Amino acid sequence: MKQYAAMNLGAFPGTRVSVEDQIAEGDMVATRWRATGTHTGELMGIPPTGMRSEISGITINRFSGGRITEDWYQSYDLGTMRQLGVIPSPEEVSSESSEEASPT
C-alpha cells in the first residue's frame, strides 16, 4: 500500500484526498475516499500529461495495538488511465471499430 501511494503521489504531487464516508466496527475501519490531482510526474512509465484526474476508492484497514496490521484497497484505476488519455473509452473504441468497418 505504501509503495502504491508513493507512486501515485509522485505522479500527482499536490493530490487532494477527501474522505466521503468512514465506518468503524471492532478492529476494522472502512473508508470511502476521492482524490483529485494533476498528472505532472511519471506514472508506471507514462510521461506527465498535465491532465487533471479524479479517482475514488475504498480502503479497509484492520488495526491491532493501535497499528494497521492488514489493509485492502479498491479503486477505479482504469478510469484514471482514460482520464489521462492513455486508454480509450468504450465509445472511442466503438467509433474506431465502426470507421474501420465502413467502406470508403
N, C-alpha and C positions, 0 to 999 in steps of 0.2 A: 504494500500500500504506500509506503514512504517513497519508494522508487517511482511509482506511478505518479504520485503527487509532485515530486521533484521534476519529473519530465514535463508535466503539464504546466507547472509554474515557470519553468524555463522557457517554454514556448509561448506562454501567455502571461508575461510579467504584469503585475498590477491587476490580476484577476480579482473580481469581487464575488464573494460567495455569500448567499443568503440562505438561512435555514427556513424552510417553508413549514415544516412540521417536525416535531420530535416527541417520541413516546418512549417511556422507560417502564420496564417491568422486571422485577427481580434483578438479575445481573446483566440484563440486556438493554441496550438503547438503540432505537431505530430513528434515523434522521433522513428526512426528505429534503433535498437541497437543490439550489440552482446556482450556476456560476456563469459569469459573463467576462469576456476579455477580448483583447486584440492579439492576433497571431503575429508576434514580432520576433520570435525565436524559432529555431529548427524544432520540428516535431516528427520524430520517427523517420528522419531523412527528408522530410518535406520542408523546403525552404520557406521562410516567412512570407506570408501573403499580404499582411497588413489588414486582413479582413477581421471584422468582429464576429464573435461566435458566442452562442448561448447553449449550455448543456444542463440537463437536470439528471438527478440520480438519487439513489437510496443507499445509505450505508448502515449496516447493523454491526454494533460493537458488543462484545461480551467483556465484562470487567471482573477482575479478581484482585483483591488487595489494592484497590484504587488505580489499577493499571489496565489498559486494554490487553486482553490475552488472545482474543480472536476477533477477526473482522471479516465482513462480507460486503461486497460493493457491486452495484449495478448501475450503469449509466448508458446513455444512447450515444456511443462514440461514432456510429455510422452517420448520425445527424451532424456531428461536428465536421466530419470529413466532407459531407455535402455542402455545409455552410462555407467551407474553405474553398470549394470548387474543385476538390481533389477527386471526388466520386460523383458521377452524375445522378440526378434524381430519377426515379422511375419514369416520370413524364419525359425527361430528356432522352432516356434510353428508348422509350416507346417511339418518340418523334424521330430519332435517328434511324430506328429499325424501319419505320414507315417510309422514310425518304430513300433508304437503300432498296426497298422492295418496289418502289414506284418506277415504272419505265420512263425514260426521258427522251 
